[in-house]
Amino acid sequence: MRQLELKQTYTVVSVSCSHCEQEQLVHVQAGTGTWSTAHQSVECVRCGQHFAVMLPDAIIGGSFLPPRVSAPQ
Ligand SMILES: [Zn+2]
């Protein structure tokens, strides 16, 4: 039985939506060194609009609500 490569190394980064200022989390690929700092687009979990964030690593997941923040109504 072949084991799937599920091990994903990522770093959780906190970002804020430029439209509604909702704080949220994205997962970025850790330590690849292949990605130069660039604007990347994130879809807001709250208002659904895309906003640009500047991160040195590629976003591979997200966005997610921070666990300490309750979901907006
Ligand atoms: Zn938003």
N, CA, C, O and the ligand as a Tripos MOL2 file, in Angstrom:
@<TRIPOS>MOLECULE
protein
  293   291    74     0     0
PROTEIN
NO_CHARGES

@<TRIPOS>ATOM
      1 N           0.8430   -1.1990    0.0000 N.3       1 MET1
      2 CA          0.0000    0.0000    0.0000 C.3       1 MET1
      3 C           0.8760    1.2460    0.0000 C.2       1 MET1
      4 O           1.7260    1.4240    0.8720 O.2       1 MET1
      5 N           0.6600    2.0830   -0.9690 N.am      2 ARG2
      6 CA          1.4920    3.2720   -1.0930 C.3       2 ARG2
      7 C           0.9370    4.4040   -0.2080 C.2       2 ARG2
      8 O          -0.2610    4.6850   -0.1710 O.2       2 ARG2
      9 N           1.8690    5.0180    0.4830 N.am      3 GLN3
     10 CA          1.4580    6.1020    1.3620 C.3       3 GLN3
     11 C           1.4520    7.4250    0.5980 C.2       3 GLN3
     12 O           2.4280    7.7950   -0.0540 O.2       3 GLN3
     13 N           0.3570    8.1020    0.6970 N.am      4 LEU4
     14 CA          0.2520    9.3870    0.0200 C.3       4 LEU4
     15 C           1.1190   10.4380    0.7160 C.2       4 LEU4
     16 O           1.3020   10.4240    1.9330 O.2       4 LEU4
     17 N           1.6290   11.3230   -0.0880 N.am      5 GLU5
     18 CA          2.4520   12.4060    0.4550 C.3       5 GLU5
     19 C           1.5440   13.5090    0.9860 C.2       5 GLU5
     20 O           1.2230   14.4740    0.2930 O.2       5 GLU5
     21 N           1.1490   13.3300    2.2230 N.am      6 LEU6
     22 CA          0.2230   14.2960    2.8110 C.3       6 LEU6
     23 C           0.9270   15.3390    3.6680 C.2       6 LEU6
     24 O           0.3270   16.3290    4.0860 O.2       6 LEU6
     25 N           2.1880   15.1030    3.9170 N.am      7 LYS7
     26 CA          2.9140   16.0320    4.7710 C.3       7 LYS7
     27 C           3.1100   17.3590    4.0540 C.2       7 LYS7
     28 O           3.8460   17.4510    3.0720 O.2       7 LYS7
     29 N           2.4540   18.3590    4.5510 N.am      8 GLN8
     30 CA          2.5260   19.6720    3.9350 C.3       8 GLN8
     31 C           3.1320   20.6430    4.9340 C.2       8 GLN8
     32 O           2.5900   20.8610    6.0180 O.2       8 GLN8
     33 N           4.2310   21.2040    4.5670 N.am      9 THR9
     34 CA          4.8510   22.1660    5.4470 C.3       9 THR9
     35 C           4.3740   23.5630    5.1010 C.2       9 THR9
     36 O           4.5910   24.0580    3.9950 O.2       9 THR9
     37 N           3.7300   24.1770    6.0530 N.am     10 TYR10
     38 CA          3.2490   25.5200    5.7940 C.3      10 TYR10
     39 C           3.3700   26.3860    7.0350 C.2      10 TYR10
     40 O           3.5160   25.8970    8.1550 O.2      10 TYR10
     41 N           3.3050   27.6590    6.8040 N.am     11 THR11
     42 CA          3.3150   28.6240    7.8880 C.3      11 THR11
     43 C           1.9940   29.3750    7.8660 C.2      11 THR11
     44 O           1.4940   29.7410    6.8020 O.2      11 THR11
     45 N           1.4390   29.5980    9.0360 N.am     12 VAL12
     46 CA          0.1890   30.3460    9.1280 C.3      12 VAL12
     47 C           0.5080   31.8250    9.2810 C.2      12 VAL12
     48 O           1.2730   32.2290   10.1560 O.2      12 VAL12
     49 N          -0.0920   32.6110    8.4180 N.am     13 VAL13
     50 CA          0.1350   34.0500    8.4380 C.3      13 VAL13
     51 C          -1.1890   34.7750    8.6320 C.2      13 VAL13
     52 O          -2.2040   34.4280    8.0290 O.2      13 VAL13
     53 N          -1.1530   35.7670    9.4710 N.am     14 SER14
     54 CA         -2.3500   36.5710    9.7180 C.3      14 SER14
     55 C          -2.3760   37.7630    8.7730 C.2      14 SER14
     56 O          -1.3910   38.4900    8.6410 O.2      14 SER14
     57 N          -3.5140   37.9530    8.1190 N.am     15 VAL15
     58 CA         -3.6800   39.0970    7.2190 C.3      15 VAL15
     59 C          -5.0140   39.7640    7.5230 C.2      15 VAL15
     60 O          -5.8820   39.1730    8.1650 O.2      15 VAL15
     61 N          -5.1650   40.9750    7.0660 N.am     16 SER16
     62 CA         -6.4220   41.6930    7.2540 C.3      16 SER16
     63 C          -6.9800   42.1210    5.9090 C.2      16 SER16
     64 O          -6.2460   42.5820    5.0340 O.2      16 SER16
     65 N          -8.2800   41.9650    5.7570 N.am     17 CYS17
     66 CA         -8.9430   42.3670    4.5260 C.3      17 CYS17
     67 C          -8.8800   43.8840    4.3780 C.2      17 CYS17
     68 O          -9.1100   44.6180    5.3400 O.2      17 CYS17
     69 N          -8.5710   44.3430    3.1880 N.am     18 SER18
     70 CA         -8.4850   45.7890    2.9560 C.3      18 SER18
     71 C          -9.8620   46.4110    2.7850 C.2      18 SER18
     72 O          -9.9980   47.6350    2.7750 O.2      18 SER18
     73 N         -10.8860   45.5700    2.6500 N.am     19 HIS19
     74 CA        -12.2400   46.0880    2.4580 C.3      19 HIS19
     75 C         -12.9990   46.1810    3.7860 C.2      19 HIS19
     76 O         -13.5630   47.2240    4.1140 O.2      19 HIS19
     77 N         -13.0060   45.0890    4.5400 N.am     20 CYS20
     78 CA        -13.7970   45.0680    5.7700 C.3      20 CYS20
     79 C         -12.9290   44.9140    7.0190 C.2      20 CYS20
     80 O         -13.4410   44.8750    8.1380 O.2      20 CYS20
     81 N         -11.6180   44.8260    6.8190 N.am     21 GLU21
     82 CA        -10.6590   44.7500    7.9210 C.3      21 GLU21
     83 C         -10.8020   43.4990    8.7770 C.2      21 GLU21
     84 O         -10.3270   43.4660    9.9120 O.2      21 GLU21
     85 N         -11.4450   42.4810    8.2490 N.am     22 GLN22
     86 CA        -11.5450   41.2150    8.9520 C.3      22 GLN22
     87 C         -10.1750   40.5490    9.0140 C.2      22 GLN22
     88 O          -9.5200   40.3400    7.9930 O.2      22 GLN22
     89 N          -9.7590   40.2220   10.2330 N.am     23 GLU23
     90 CA         -8.5070   39.4960   10.3830 C.3      23 GLU23
     91 C          -8.7350   38.0340   10.0220 C.2      23 GLU23
     92 O          -9.7290   37.4370   10.4360 O.2      23 GLU23
     93 N          -7.8290   37.4640    9.2630 N.am     24 GLN24
     94 CA         -7.9680   36.0770    8.8500 C.3      24 GLN24
     95 C          -6.6020   35.4660    8.6240 C.2      24 GLN24
     96 O          -5.5860   36.1600    8.5870 O.2      24 GLN24
     97 N          -6.5990   34.1540    8.4750 N.am     25 LEU25
     98 CA         -5.3420   33.4260    8.3630 C.3      25 LEU25
     99 C          -5.1990   32.8010    6.9870 C.2      25 LEU25
    100 O          -6.1720   32.3160    6.4100 O.2      25 LEU25
    101 N          -3.9910   32.8160    6.4710 N.am     26 VAL26
    102 CA         -3.6870   32.0860    5.2550 C.3      26 VAL26
    103 C          -2.4950   31.1730    5.5190 C.2      26 VAL26
    104 O          -1.6680   31.4480    6.3880 O.2      26 VAL26
    105 N          -2.4210   30.1020    4.7700 N.am     27 HIS27
    106 CA         -1.2840   29.1970    4.8660 C.3      27 HIS27
    107 C          -0.3360   29.4830    3.7110 C.2      27 HIS27
    108 O          -0.7480   29.5250    2.5510 O.2      27 HIS27
    109 N           0.9150   29.6760    4.0310 N.am     28 VAL28
    110 CA          1.9120   29.8830    2.9840 C.3      28 VAL28
    111 C           2.9270   28.7470    3.0360 C.2      28 VAL28
    112 O           3.2030   28.1680    4.0870 O.2      28 VAL28
    113 N           3.4560   28.4600    1.8890 N.am     29 GLN29
    114 CA          4.4600   27.4190    1.7810 C.3      29 GLN29
    115 C           5.7220   27.8750    2.5020 C.2      29 GLN29
    116 O           6.1980   28.9910    2.2940 O.2      29 GLN29
    117 N           6.2490   27.0210    3.3340 N.am     30 ALA30
    118 CA          7.3700   27.4270    4.1820 C.3      30 ALA30
    119 C           8.7190   27.0760    3.5640 C.2      30 ALA30
    120 O           8.9470   25.9600    3.0970 O.2      30 ALA30
    121 N           9.5830   28.0490    3.5770 N.am     31 GLY31
    122 CA         10.9830   27.8150    3.2640 C.3      31 GLY31
    123 C          11.2980   27.2760    1.8860 C.2      31 GLY31
    124 O          12.2140   26.4670    1.7340 O.2      31 GLY31
    125 N          10.5640   27.7030    0.8890 N.am     32 THR32
    126 CA         10.8540   27.2160   -0.4490 C.3      32 THR32
    127 C          11.9790   28.0020   -1.0990 C.2      32 THR32
    128 O          12.8160   27.4510   -1.8130 O.2      32 THR32
    129 N          11.9790   29.2990   -0.8360 N.am     33 GLY33
    130 CA         13.0030   30.1600   -1.4020 C.3      33 GLY33
    131 C          12.8590   30.3660   -2.8930 C.2      33 GLY33
    132 O          13.7400   30.9400   -3.5340 O.2      33 GLY33
    133 N          11.7690   29.9060   -3.4420 N.am     34 THR34
    134 CA         11.5700   30.0280   -4.8900 C.3      34 THR34
    135 C          10.6260   31.1630   -5.2310 C.2      34 THR34
    136 O          10.4220   31.4880   -6.4010 O.2      34 THR34
    137 N          10.0580   31.7600   -4.2080 N.am     35 TRP35
    138 CA          9.0320   32.7630   -4.4220 C.3      35 TRP35
    139 C           9.5590   34.1040   -3.9250 C.2      35 TRP35
    140 O           9.8870   34.2450   -2.7470 O.2      35 TRP35
    141 N           9.6410   35.0640   -4.7950 N.am     36 SER36
    142 CA         10.0340   36.3920   -4.3520 C.3      36 SER36
    143 C           8.8040   37.1360   -3.8480 C.2      36 SER36
    144 O           7.6800   36.8770   -4.2810 O.2      36 SER36
    145 N           9.0320   38.0400   -2.9500 N.am     37 THR37
    146 CA          7.9250   38.7860   -2.3570 C.3      37 THR37
    147 C           7.0780   39.4480   -3.4330 C.2      37 THR37
    148 O           7.5770   40.2040   -4.2660 O.2      37 THR37
    149 N           5.8050   39.1510   -3.3960 N.am     38 ALA38
    150 CA          4.9270   39.6610   -4.4350 C.3      38 ALA38
    151 C           3.5180   39.7960   -3.8950 C.2      38 ALA38
    152 O           3.1430   39.1750   -2.9000 O.2      38 ALA38
    153 N           2.7650   40.6090   -4.5680 N.am     39 HIS39
    154 CA          1.3630   40.7480   -4.2040 C.3      39 HIS39
    155 C           0.6130   39.4880   -4.6140 C.2      39 HIS39
    156 O           0.7220   39.0170   -5.7460 O.2      39 HIS39
    157 N          -0.1400   38.9610   -3.6750 N.am     40 GLN40
    158 CA         -0.9680   37.8040   -3.9690 C.3      40 GLN40
    159 C          -2.3930   38.1180   -3.5630 C.2      40 GLN40
    160 O          -2.6410   38.9050   -2.6490 O.2      40 GLN40
    161 N          -3.3000   37.5030   -4.2440 N.am     41 SER41
    162 CA         -4.7020   37.7970   -4.0040 C.3      41 SER41
    163 C          -5.3130   36.7850   -3.0420 C.2      41 SER41
    164 O          -5.1270   35.5760   -3.1810 O.2      41 SER41
    165 N          -6.0420   37.3060   -2.0700 N.am     42 VAL42
    166 CA         -6.7270   36.4660   -1.0980 C.3      42 VAL42
    167 C          -8.2090   36.7960   -1.1270 C.2      42 VAL42
    168 O          -8.5900   37.9640   -1.1970 O.2      42 VAL42
    169 N          -9.0390   35.7710   -1.0750 N.am     43 GLU43
    170 CA        -10.4740   36.0140   -1.0120 C.3      43 GLU43
    171 C         -10.8940   36.1000    0.4460 C.2      43 GLU43
    172 O         -10.6620   35.1800    1.2300 O.2      43 GLU43
    173 N         -11.5080   37.2020    0.7900 N.am     44 CYS44
    174 CA        -11.9070   37.4390    2.1740 C.3      44 CYS44
    175 C         -12.9740   36.4370    2.6140 C.2      44 CYS44
    176 O         -13.9150   36.1460    1.8750 O.2      44 CYS44
    177 N         -12.8080   35.9110    3.8400 N.am     45 VAL45
    178 CA        -13.7910   34.9630    4.3570 C.3      45 VAL45
    179 C         -15.0820   35.6600    4.7580 C.2      45 VAL45
    180 O         -16.1280   35.0250    4.8950 O.2      45 VAL45
    181 N         -14.9980   36.9540    4.9420 N.am     46 ARG46
    182 CA        -16.1670   37.6760    5.4370 C.3      46 ARG46
    183 C         -16.9630   38.3310    4.3060 C.2      46 ARG46
    184 O         -18.1560   38.0730    4.1490 O.2      46 ARG46
    185 N         -16.2950   39.1780    3.5230 N.am     47 CYS47
    186 CA        -17.0330   39.9360    2.5040 C.3      47 CYS47
    187 C         -16.9060   39.3240    1.1080 C.2      47 CYS47
    188 O         -17.5930   39.7510    0.1800 O.2      47 CYS47
    189 N         -16.0310   38.3280    0.9530 N.am     48 GLY48
    190 CA        -15.9340   37.6180   -0.3130 C.3      48 GLY48
    191 C         -15.1660   38.3500   -1.3950 C.2      48 GLY48
    192 O         -15.0280   37.8400   -2.5070 O.2      48 GLY48
    193 N         -14.6660   39.5320   -1.0900 N.am     49 GLN49
    194 CA        -13.8960   40.2830   -2.0630 C.3      49 GLN49
    195 C         -12.4280   39.8750   -1.9920 C.2      49 GLN49
    196 O         -11.9400   39.3970   -0.9680 O.2      49 GLN49
    197 N         -11.7520   40.0770   -3.0990 N.am     50 HIS50
    198 CA        -10.3290   39.7670   -3.1160 C.3      50 HIS50
    199 C          -9.5250   40.9830   -2.6790 C.2      50 HIS50
    200 O          -9.8460   42.1210   -3.0220 O.2      50 HIS50
    201 N          -8.4950   40.7210   -1.9320 N.am     51 PHE51
    202 CA         -7.5880   41.7880   -1.5560 C.3      51 PHE51
    203 C          -6.1620   41.2840   -1.6940 C.2      51 PHE51
    204 O          -5.8960   40.0850   -1.6110 O.2      51 PHE51
    205 N          -5.2500   42.2280   -1.9070 N.am     52 ALA52
    206 CA         -3.8660   41.8620   -2.1480 C.3      52 ALA52
    207 C          -3.0710   41.8630   -0.8560 C.2      52 ALA52
    208 O          -3.2070   42.7670   -0.0310 O.2      52 ALA52
    209 N          -2.2490   40.8570   -0.6890 N.am     53 VAL53
    210 CA         -1.3220   40.8220    0.4320 C.3      53 VAL53
    211 C           0.0790   40.6270   -0.1320 C.2      53 VAL53
    212 O           0.2540   40.0620   -1.2110 O.2      53 VAL53
    213 N           1.0620   41.0950    0.6060 N.am     54 MET54
    214 CA          2.4340   40.9620    0.1350 C.3      54 MET54
    215 C           3.1700   39.9960    1.0520 C.2      54 MET54
    216 O           3.4480   40.3130    2.2090 O.2      54 MET54
    217 N           3.4780   38.8290    0.5320 N.am     55 LEU55
    218 CA          4.1190   37.7950    1.3300 C.3      55 LEU55
    219 C           5.2820   37.1990    0.5540 C.2      55 LEU55
    220 O           5.2520   37.1260   -0.6740 O.2      55 LEU55
    221 N           6.3120   36.7730    1.2880 N.am     56 PRO56
    222 CA          7.4960   36.2230    0.6240 C.3      56 PRO56
    223 C           7.3160   34.7850    0.1390 C.2      56 PRO56
    224 O           8.1570   34.2670   -0.5960 O.2      56 PRO56
    225 N           6.2250   34.1420    0.5470 N.am     57 ASP57
    226 CA          6.0160   32.7490    0.1580 C.3      57 ASP57
    227 C           4.6470   32.5740   -0.4950 C.2      57 ASP57
    228 O           3.7290   33.3640   -0.2760 O.2      57 ASP57
    229 N           4.5370   31.5420   -1.2840 N.am     58 ALA58
    230 CA          3.2990   31.3060   -2.0210 C.3      58 ALA58
    231 C           2.1770   30.8700   -1.0900 C.2      58 ALA58
    232 O           2.3650   30.0130   -0.2270 O.2      58 ALA58
    233 N           1.0210   31.4670   -1.2750 N.am     59 ILE59
    234 CA         -0.1430   31.0670   -0.4950 C.3      59 ILE59
    235 C          -0.6600   29.7320   -1.0220 C.2      59 ILE59
    236 O          -0.9380   29.5840   -2.2120 O.2      59 ILE59
    237 N          -0.7850   28.7620   -0.1120 N.am     60 ILE60
    238 CA         -1.2460   27.4340   -0.5270 C.3      60 ILE60
    239 C          -2.5890   27.0840    0.0910 C.2      60 ILE60
    240 O          -3.1880   26.0720   -0.2730 O.2      60 ILE60
    241 N          -3.0700   27.8990    1.0160 N.am     61 GLY61
    242 CA         -4.3580   27.5960    1.6220 C.3      61 GLY61
    243 C          -4.9600   28.8160    2.2890 C.2      61 GLY61
    244 O          -4.2480   29.7270    2.7130 O.2      61 GLY61
    245 N          -6.2470   28.8190    2.3730 N.am     62 GLY62
    246 CA         -6.9100   29.9160    3.0650 C.3      62 GLY62
    247 C          -7.8890   30.6400    2.1660 C.2      62 GLY62
    248 O          -8.0540   30.2800    1.0010 O.2      62 GLY62
    249 N          -8.5150   31.6210    2.6830 N.am     63 SER63
    250 CA         -8.2670   32.1070    4.0260 C.3      63 SER63
    251 C          -9.2050   31.4630    5.0480 C.2      63 SER63
    252 O         -10.2440   30.9010    4.7030 O.2      63 SER63
    253 N          -8.8070   31.5660    6.3060 N.am     64 PHE64
    254 CA         -9.5700   30.9800    7.3930 C.3      64 PHE64
    255 C          -9.7930   32.0200    8.4820 C.2      64 PHE64
    256 O          -8.9890   32.9350    8.6630 O.2      64 PHE64
    257 N         -10.8810   31.8680    9.1930 N.am     65 LEU65
    258 CA        -11.1060   32.7430   10.3400 C.3      65 LEU65
    259 C         -10.1640   32.3340   11.4650 C.2      65 LEU65
    260 O          -9.9740   31.1450   11.7180 O.2      65 LEU65
    261 N          -9.5890   33.2940   12.1230 N.am     66 PRO66
    262 CA         -8.7580   32.9680   13.2870 C.3      66 PRO66
    263 C          -9.6080   32.2910   14.3390 C.2      66 PRO66
    264 O         -10.7540   32.6900   14.5480 O.2      66 PRO66
    265 N          -9.0770   31.2650   15.0170 N.am     67 PRO67
    266 CA         -9.8610   30.4960   15.9810 C.3      67 PRO67
    267 C         -10.3570   31.3390   17.1540 C.2      67 PRO67
    268 O         -11.3740   31.0190   17.7690 O.2      67 PRO67
    269 N          -9.6460   32.4000   17.4540 N.am     68 ARG68
    270 CA        -10.0430   33.1950   18.6210 C.3      68 ARG68
    271 C         -11.1170   34.2250   18.2750 C.2      68 ARG68
    272 O         -11.6780   34.8730   19.1590 O.2      68 ARG68
    273 N         -11.3910   34.3640   16.9950 N.am     69 VAL69
    274 CA        -12.4000   35.3200   16.5690 C.3      69 VAL69
    275 C         -13.6660   34.5660   16.1570 C.2      69 VAL69
    276 O         -13.6170   33.6460   15.3400 O.2      69 VAL69
    277 N         -14.7680   34.9610   16.7200 N.am     70 SER70
    278 CA        -16.0270   34.2960   16.3740 C.3      70 SER70
    279 C         -16.4610   34.7110   14.9760 C.2      70 SER70
    280 O         -16.1350   35.8020   14.5100 O.2      70 SER70
    281 N         -17.1840   33.8450   14.3290 N.am     71 ALA71
    282 CA        -17.6150   34.0980   12.9590 C.3      71 ALA71
    283 C         -18.5180   35.3200   12.8980 C.2      71 ALA71
    284 O         -19.3770   35.5080   13.7580 O.2      71 ALA71
    285 N         -18.3250   36.1360   11.8960 N.am     72 PRO72
    286 CA        -19.1780   37.3240   11.7560 C.3      72 PRO72
    287 C         -20.6270   36.9350   11.4530 C.2      72 PRO72
    288 O         -20.8900   35.8920   10.8540 O.2      72 PRO72
    289 N         -21.5300   37.7640   11.8640 N.am     73 GLN73
    290 CA        -22.9490   37.4530   11.6580 C.3      73 GLN73
    291 C         -23.3980   37.8490   10.2590 C.2      73 GLN73
    292 O         -24.5630   37.6620    9.9090 O.2      73 GLN73
    293 ZN        -13.3950   41.5270    3.6440 Zn       74 ZN74
@<TRIPOS>BOND
     1     1     2 1
     2     2     3 1
     3     3     4 2
     4     3     5 am
     5     5     6 1
     6     6     7 1
     7     7     8 2
     8     7     9 am
     9     9    10 1
    10    10    11 1
    11    11    12 2
    12    11    13 am
    13    13    14 1
    14    14    15 1
    15    15    16 2
    16    15    17 am
    17    17    18 1
    18    18    19 1
    19    19    20 2
    20    19    21 am
    21    21    22 1
    22    22    23 1
    23    23    24 2
    24    23    25 am
    25    25    26 1
    26    26    27 1
    27    27    28 2
    28    27    29 am
    29    29    30 1
    30    30    31 1
    31    31    32 2
    32    31    33 am
    33    33    34 1
    34    34    35 1
    35    35    36 2
    36    35    37 am
    37    37    38 1
    38    38    39 1
    39    39    40 2
    40    39    41 am
    41    41    42 1
    42    42    43 1
    43    43    44 2
    44    43    45 am
    45    45    46 1
    46    46    47 1
    47    47    48 2
    48    47    49 am
    49    49    50 1
    50    50    51 1
    51    51    52 2
    52    51    53 am
    53    53    54 1
    54    54    55 1
    55    55    56 2
    56    55    57 am
    57    57    58 1
    58    58    59 1
    59    59    60 2
    60    59    61 am
    61    61    62 1
    62    62    63 1
    63    63    64 2
    64    63    65 am
    65    65    66 1
    66    66    67 1
    67    67    68 2
    68    67    69 am
    69    69    70 1
    70    70    71 1
    71    71    72 2
    72    71    73 am
    73    73    74 1
    74    74    75 1
    75    75    76 2
    76    75    77 am
    77    77    78 1
    78    78    79 1
    79    79    80 2
    80    79    81 am
    81    81    82 1
    82    82    83 1
    83    83    84 2
    84    83    85 am
    85    85    86 1
    86    86    87 1
    87    87    88 2
    88    87    89 am
    89    89    90 1
    90    90    91 1
    91    91    92 2
    92    91    93 am
    93    93    94 1
    94    94    95 1
    95    95    96 2
    96    95    97 am
    97    97    98 1
    98    98    99 1
    99    99   100 2
   100    99   101 am
   101   101   102 1
   102   102   103 1
   103   103   104 2
   104   103   105 am
   105   105   106 1
   106   106   107 1
   107   107   108 2
   108   107   109 am
   109   109   110 1
   110   110   111 1
   111   111   112 2
   112   111   113 am
   113   113   114 1
   114   114   115 1
   115   115   116 2
   116   115   117 am
   117   117   118 1
   118   118   119 1
   119   119   120 2
   120   119   121 am
   121   121   122 1
   122   122   123 1
   123   123   124 2
   124   123   125 am
   125   125   126 1
   126   126   127 1
   127   127   128 2
   128   127   129 am
   129   129   130 1
   130   130   131 1
   131   131   132 2
   132   131   133 am
   133   133   134 1
   134   134   135 1
   135   135   136 2
   136   135   137 am
   137   137   138 1
   138   138   139 1
   139   139   140 2
   140   139   141 am
   141   141   142 1
   142   142   143 1
   143   143   144 2
   144   143   145 am
   145   145   146 1
   146   146   147 1
   147   147   148 2
   148   147   149 am
   149   149   150 1
   150   150   151 1
   151   151   152 2
   152   151   153 am
   153   153   154 1
   154   154   155 1
   155   155   156 2
   156   155   157 am
   157   157   158 1
   158   158   159 1
   159   159   160 2
   160   159   161 am
   161   161   162 1
   162   162   163 1
   163   163   164 2
   164   163   165 am
   165   165   166 1
   166   166   167 1
   167   167   168 2
   168   167   169 am
   169   169   170 1
   170   170   171 1
   171   171   172 2
   172   171   173 am
   173   173   174 1
   174   174   175 1
   175   175   176 2
   176   175   177 am
   177   177   178 1
   178   178   179 1
   179   179   180 2
   180   179   181 am
   181   181   182 1
   182   182   183 1
   183   183   184 2
   184   183   185 am
   185   185   186 1
   186   186   187 1
   187   187   188 2
   188   187   189 am
   189   189   190 1
   190   190   191 1
   191   191   192 2
   192   191   193 am
   193   193   194 1
   194   194   195 1
   195   195   196 2
   196   195   197 am
   197   197   198 1
   198   198   199 1
   199   199   200 2
   200   199   201 am
   201   201   202 1
   202   202   203 1
   203   203   204 2
   204   203   205 am
   205   205   206 1
   206   206   207 1
   207   207   208 2
   208   207   209 am
   209   209   210 1
   210   210   211 1
   211   211   212 2
   212   211   213 am
   213   213   214 1
   214   214   215 1
   215   215   216 2
   216   215   217 am
   217   217   218 1
   218   218   219 1
   219   219   220 2
   220   219   221 am
   221   221   222 1
   222   222   223 1
   223   223   224 2
   224   223   225 am
   225   225   226 1
   226   226   227 1
   227   227   228 2
   228   227   229 am
   229   229   230 1
   230   230   231 1
   231   231   232 2
   232   231   233 am
   233   233   234 1
   234   234   235 1
   235   235   236 2
   236   235   237 am
   237   237   238 1
   238   238   239 1
   239   239   240 2
   240   239   241 am
   241   241   242 1
   242   242   243 1
   243   243   244 2
   244   243   245 am
   245   245   246 1
   246   246   247 1
   247   247   248 2
   248   247   249 am
   249   249   250 1
   250   250   251 1
   251   251   252 2
   252   251   253 am
   253   253   254 1
   254   254   255 1
   255   255   256 2
   256   255   257 am
   257   257   258 1
   258   258   259 1
   259   259   260 2
   260   259   261 am
   261   261   262 1
   262   262   263 1
   263   263   264 2
   264   263   265 am
   265   265   266 1
   266   266   267 1
   267   267   268 2
   268   267   269 am
   269   269   270 1
   270   270   271 1
   271   271   272 2
   272   271   273 am
   273   273   274 1
   274   274   275 1
   275   275   276 2
   276   275   277 am
   277   277   278 1
   278   278   279 1
   279   279   280 2
   280   279   281 am
   281   281   282 1
   282   282   283 1
   283   283   284 2
   284   283   285 am
   285   285   286 1
   286   286   287 1
   287   287   288 2
   288   287   289 am
   289   289   290 1
   290   290   291 1
   291   291   292 2
@<TRIPOS>SUBSTRUCTURE
     1 MET1         2 RESIDUE 1 A MET
     2 ARG2         6 RESIDUE 1 A ARG
     3 GLN3        10 RESIDUE 1 A GLN
     4 LEU4        14 RESIDUE 1 A LEU
     5 GLU5        18 RESIDUE 1 A GLU
     6 LEU6        22 RESIDUE 1 A LEU
     7 LYS7        26 RESIDUE 1 A LYS
     8 GLN8        30 RESIDUE 1 A GLN
     9 THR9        34 RESIDUE 1 A THR
    10 TYR10       38 RESIDUE 1 A TYR
    11 THR11       42 RESIDUE 1 A THR
    12 VAL12       46 RESIDUE 1 A VAL
    13 VAL13       50 RESIDUE 1 A VAL
    14 SER14       54 RESIDUE 1 A SER
    15 VAL15       58 RESIDUE 1 A VAL
    16 SER16       62 RESIDUE 1 A SER
    17 CYS17       66 RESIDUE 1 A CYS
    18 SER18       70 RESIDUE 1 A SER
    19 HIS19       74 RESIDUE 1 A HIS
    20 CYS20       78 RESIDUE 1 A CYS
    21 GLU21       82 RESIDUE 1 A GLU
    22 GLN22       86 RESIDUE 1 A GLN
    23 GLU23       90 RESIDUE 1 A GLU
    24 GLN24       94 RESIDUE 1 A GLN
    25 LEU25       98 RESIDUE 1 A LEU
    26 VAL26      102 RESIDUE 1 A VAL
    27 HIS27      106 RESIDUE 1 A HIS
    28 VAL28      110 RESIDUE 1 A VAL
    29 GLN29      114 RESIDUE 1 A GLN
    30 ALA30      118 RESIDUE 1 A ALA
    31 GLY31      122 RESIDUE 1 A GLY
    32 THR32      126 RESIDUE 1 A THR
    33 GLY33      130 RESIDUE 1 A GLY
    34 THR34      134 RESIDUE 1 A THR
    35 TRP35      138 RESIDUE 1 A TRP
    36 SER36      142 RESIDUE 1 A SER
    37 THR37      146 RESIDUE 1 A THR
    38 ALA38      150 RESIDUE 1 A ALA
    39 HIS39      154 RESIDUE 1 A HIS
    40 GLN40      158 RESIDUE 1 A GLN
    41 SER41      162 RESIDUE 1 A SER
    42 VAL42      166 RESIDUE 1 A VAL
    43 GLU43      170 RESIDUE 1 A GLU
    44 CYS44      174 RESIDUE 1 A CYS
    45 VAL45      178 RESIDUE 1 A VAL
    46 ARG46      182 RESIDUE 1 A ARG
    47 CYS47      186 RESIDUE 1 A CYS
    48 GLY48      190 RESIDUE 1 A GLY
    49 GLN49      194 RESIDUE 1 A GLN
    50 HIS50      198 RESIDUE 1 A HIS
    51 PHE51      202 RESIDUE 1 A PHE
    52 ALA52      206 RESIDUE 1 A ALA
    53 VAL53      210 RESIDUE 1 A VAL
    54 MET54      214 RESIDUE 1 A MET
    55 LEU55      218 RESIDUE 1 A LEU
    56 PRO56      222 RESIDUE 1 A PRO
    57 ASP57      226 RESIDUE 1 A ASP
    58 ALA58      230 RESIDUE 1 A ALA
    59 ILE59      234 RESIDUE 1 A ILE
    60 ILE60      238 RESIDUE 1 A ILE
    61 GLY61      242 RESIDUE 1 A GLY
    62 GLY62      246 RESIDUE 1 A GLY
    63 SER63      250 RESIDUE 1 A SER
    64 PHE64      254 RESIDUE 1 A PHE
    65 LEU65      258 RESIDUE 1 A LEU
    66 PRO66      262 RESIDUE 1 A PRO
    67 PRO67      266 RESIDUE 1 A PRO
    68 ARG68      270 RESIDUE 1 A ARG
    69 VAL69      274 RESIDUE 1 A VAL
    70 SER70      278 RESIDUE 1 A SER
    71 ALA71      282 RESIDUE 1 A ALA
    72 PRO72      286 RESIDUE 1 A PRO
    73 GLN73      290 RESIDUE 1 A GLN
    74 ZN74       293 GROUP 0 **** ****
